[in-house]
Amino acid sequence: MSIIDTLPAPSGPPFIVTSTSGTGVSSPSSQRGPSEAPYTTVLIGPGKYFAIPLLERFSRERGCFVLVGRSSDSLEPLVEQLRRYDIMVSTVIADVSDPSHFTSTLHDALQTLPPLRYVIYNVKKSPQSGAFDLAQEDFVDAFTANVAGALTTLQTVARLPSRDHPTTVLLTGGGFKDTPDPSRLALSISKAALHALALAMAQRGNVLGIQVKTLVVDGCVRSDGPITPEHVAEAMWRLANTPNRRVLRVSRRTSMASRQLVLFS
């Protein structure tokens, strides 16, 4: 076990959205140097906590973005917030529970964009039912979104045209994989399965030029808590760019003052 030093919240210049069209994205910002080749990051399931810090952190490195959601209702509020940021953004409506449509839609969206460098799978569905009250259809629906969707995403990336640079697929795990919560049974099982999926796909993924990694968030994410959205975004970036590191745990057991990250294999 090792420790990464204190990770401060991201800082940098303000940003503004330059494009939010269905499959297109604007040209690279003039702030970028002529020798800096842009790349694309896909965020599937932006969520209400992680999206802005994640986009801000990854955009520092010449990135443009594709936000993927089930409906425009889930993306429009985020797009409104992003109007304050100079981040190139394209929005795509696709549901991971419809694999063929999801694959074809994402493939089409990426055709005109810079090379795909990162894919972040942040979909989470958690029916609030006790272990003995959870309906089978609710469990299947949650598992489909949380785990089967991640599998579809990995298979979609594998079918994309050959890449000059490896694509890193980042899955957002959770501490429930270690300590399941009976009141969140579907999510607990999903997180355990997601971790197994990542381990199972990693070896074959390396052969295909895909790095599969998991960020395990062990606790609640709050702006005033021991794990902040900025903390998670920085951890995600560190994990994405640390060779031979497949799993990173952000632990609530670490001191709020030190904001350390605990790594484990």
C-alpha positions in Angstrom: 0.0 0.0 0.0 1.3 3.5 -0.8 0.1 7.0 -0.4 -0.2 9.8 -2.9 0.5 13.2 -1.5 -2.1 15.9 -0.9 -4.1 16.7 -4.0 -5.3 20.3 -4.0 -8.6 21.3 -5.8 -8.1 22.1 -9.4 -7.4 25.7 -10.3 -7.0 27.5 -13.6 -8.5 30.0 -16.1 -12.3 30.3 -16.5 -13.9 28.4 -19.3 -16.8 28.8 -21.7 -18.6 26.2 -23.8 -17.8 26.6 -27.5 -20.0 23.8 -28.9 -22.8 21.6 -27.6 -24.1 20.2 -30.9 -25.2 16.6 -31.3 -22.2 15.1 -32.9 -20.0 18.1 -33.8 -17.4 20.0 -31.8 -15.6 23.3 -32.4 -12.0 23.5 -33.4 -9.3 23.6 -30.7 -9.1 26.7 -28.6 -6.6 29.4 -29.7 -5.1 29.1 -26.2 -3.5 25.8 -27.2 -0.1 25.9 -28.9 0.3 24.8 -32.5 2.3 21.7 -31.6 -0.3 20.5 -29.1 -2.5 17.8 -30.6 -6.0 17.7 -29.0 -7.7 14.5 -28.0 -11.2 13.4 -27.0 -12.6 12.4 -23.6 -16.0 10.7 -23.5 -18.0 11.1 -20.2 -20.9 8.6 -20.0 -23.4 9.4 -17.2 -22.1 12.9 -16.3 -23.8 13.0 -12.9 -24.6 16.1 -10.9 -21.4 16.1 -8.8 -18.5 14.9 -11.0 -19.0 16.4 -14.4 -17.8 20.0 -14.0 -14.7 19.2 -12.0 -13.9 16.3 -14.3 -14.2 18.4 -17.5 -12.2 21.2 -15.9 -9.4 18.9 -14.9 -9.2 16.9 -18.2 -9.6 20.1 -20.3 -6.3 21.4 -19.0 -4.5 18.9 -21.2 -5.8 20.0 -24.6 -9.0 17.9 -24.4 -12.4 18.2 -26.0 -15.4 16.3 -24.7 -18.4 14.2 -25.5 -21.1 14.0 -22.9 -23.3 11.0 -23.2 -26.7 10.8 -21.5 -30.0 8.9 -21.8 -32.0 12.1 -22.6 -31.6 15.8 -23.2 -33.2 16.4 -19.8 -30.1 14.9 -18.2 -27.7 16.9 -20.2 -29.2 20.4 -20.7 -28.8 21.5 -17.1 -25.1 20.6 -17.3 -24.7 22.3 -20.6 -26.1 25.5 -19.1 -23.5 25.3 -16.3 -20.7 24.7 -18.9 -21.4 28.0 -20.7 -19.1 29.5 -18.1 -16.2 27.3 -19.3 -14.0 27.4 -22.4 -14.4 23.6 -22.9 -15.2 22.1 -26.3 -18.3 20.0 -25.7 -20.5 17.7 -27.8 -23.6 16.1 -26.4 -24.9 12.7 -27.5 -28.2 11.1 -26.5 -27.7 7.3 -26.2 -28.9 4.7 -23.7 -26.5 2.0 -22.7 -29.4 -0.4 -22.2 -29.8 -0.4 -26.0 -26.4 -1.7 -27.0 -26.7 -1.5 -30.8 -28.0 2.1 -30.8 -25.5 3.1 -28.2 -22.6 1.7 -30.1 -23.6 3.1 -33.5 -24.4 6.6 -32.0 -21.1 6.9 -30.1 -19.2 5.6 -33.1 -20.8 8.2 -35.4 -20.2 11.0 -32.9 -16.5 10.3 -32.7 -15.9 10.2 -36.5 -15.1 14.0 -36.8 -13.4 14.4 -33.4 -9.7 14.2 -32.3 -8.4 10.7 -31.3 -10.2 9.1 -28.4 -7.9 9.1 -25.3 -10.2 8.7 -22.3 -13.6 7.2 -21.6 -15.1 7.7 -18.2 -18.1 5.5 -17.3 -20.0 7.1 -14.5 -23.5 5.6 -14.8 -25.1 4.8 -11.5 -28.6 3.5 -10.8 -29.5 2.6 -7.3 -33.1 1.7 -6.4 -33.9 2.5 -2.8 -35.2 -0.9 -1.6 -34.3 -3.2 1.2 -32.6 -6.5 0.4 -35.9 -8.5 0.8 -38.1 -5.9 -0.9 -36.1 -5.2 -4.1 -38.1 -6.1 -7.1 -36.4 -8.3 -9.7 -37.1 -5.9 -12.5 -35.6 -3.0 -10.5 -32.5 -5.1 -9.8 -32.1 -6.1 -13.5 -32.6 -2.5 -14.6 -29.9 -1.2 -12.2 -27.5 -4.0 -13.1 -28.0 -3.3 -16.8 -27.1 0.4 -16.4 -24.3 -0.1 -13.9 -22.5 -3.1 -15.2 -23.8 -4.3 -18.6 -23.5 -0.7 -19.9 -19.8 -0.7 -18.9 -19.3 -3.9 -20.8 -21.0 -2.4 -23.8 -18.8 0.6 -23.5 -15.6 -1.5 -23.5 -16.8 -3.5 -26.4 -17.7 -0.3 -28.3 -14.2 1.1 -27.7 -12.6 -2.1 -28.9 -14.5 -1.9 -32.2 -13.4 1.6 -33.0 -10.7 2.1 -35.7 -7.1 1.4 -34.7 -5.6 4.0 -32.5 -2.1 5.5 -32.4 -2.4 6.0 -28.7 -4.0 3.6 -26.1 -7.5 4.5 -25.0 -8.0 4.5 -21.2 -11.4 3.4 -19.9 -12.1 4.6 -16.4 -14.9 3.0 -14.4 -16.2 4.6 -11.2 -16.5 2.0 -8.5 -17.5 2.3 -4.9 -16.8 1.0 -1.4 -20.0 -1.0 -1.5 -18.1 -3.7 -3.4 -16.3 -4.4 -0.1 -19.0 -3.6 2.4 -22.4 -4.1 0.8 -25.3 -2.1 2.1 -28.6 -4.1 2.3 -30.6 -0.9 1.6 -28.6 -0.5 -1.6 -28.4 -4.1 -2.7 -28.5 -3.5 -6.4 -25.7 -0.9 -6.2 -23.6 -3.0 -3.9 -23.8 -6.0 -6.2 -23.2 -3.8 -9.2 -20.0 -2.3 -7.8 -18.6 -5.7 -7.0 -19.4 -6.9 -10.5 -18.0 -3.8 -12.0 -14.7 -4.4 -10.2 -14.6 -8.0 -11.5 -15.4 -6.8 -15.0 -12.5 -4.4 -15.0 -10.1 -7.1 -13.8 -11.4 -9.6 -16.3 -11.2 -7.2 -19.3 -7.8 -5.6 -18.4 -5.5 -8.3 -19.8 -7.3 -8.6 -23.1 -7.7 -4.8 -23.2 -4.0 -4.2 -23.1 -3.6 -6.4 -26.3 -6.3 -4.2 -28.0 -4.7 -0.9 -26.9 -7.3 -0.3 -24.1 -6.3 0.3 -20.5 -9.1 -0.5 -18.1 -8.9 1.2 -14.7 -11.2 1.7 -11.7 -11.6 4.6 -9.3 -13.2 3.3 -6.1 -14.9 6.2 -4.2 -15.2 4.9 -0.7 -17.6 7.4 0.8 -20.0 10.3 0.0 -18.8 13.1 -2.3 -19.6 16.6 -0.9 -18.1 20.0 -1.5 -17.7 20.3 2.3 -16.7 16.7 3.1 -13.5 14.7 3.2 -14.0 13.7 -0.5 -14.8 16.6 -2.7 -15.8 16.5 -6.4 -12.4 18.3 -7.2 -10.7 15.6 -5.2 -12.3 12.9 -7.2 -11.5 14.6 -10.5 -7.8 15.0 -9.6 -7.7 11.3 -8.5 -9.3 10.3 -11.8 -6.7 12.2 -13.7 -3.8 10.7 -11.7 -5.2 7.2 -12.2 -5.6 7.7 -15.9 -2.0 8.8 -16.3 -0.2 6.4 -13.9 1.3 3.5 -15.8 0.6 0.0 -14.5 -1.9 1.3 -11.9 -5.3 -0.2 -12.5 -7.2 0.7 -9.3 -7.2 3.8 -7.1 -9.2 4.1 -3.9 -10.4 7.5 -2.7 -11.0 6.8 1.0 -13.2 8.6 3.4 -11.0 7.3 6.2 -8.2 9.6 5.3 -8.0 13.0 7.1 -10.1 15.8 5.7 -7.2 18.1 6.5 -4.6 16.1 4.6 -6.9 14.9 1.8 -4.7 12.0 1.0 -5.5 9.2 -1.4 -4.9 5.6 -0.5 -3.8 3.3 -3.4 -4.3 -0.4 -3.5 -3.7 -3.1 -6.1 
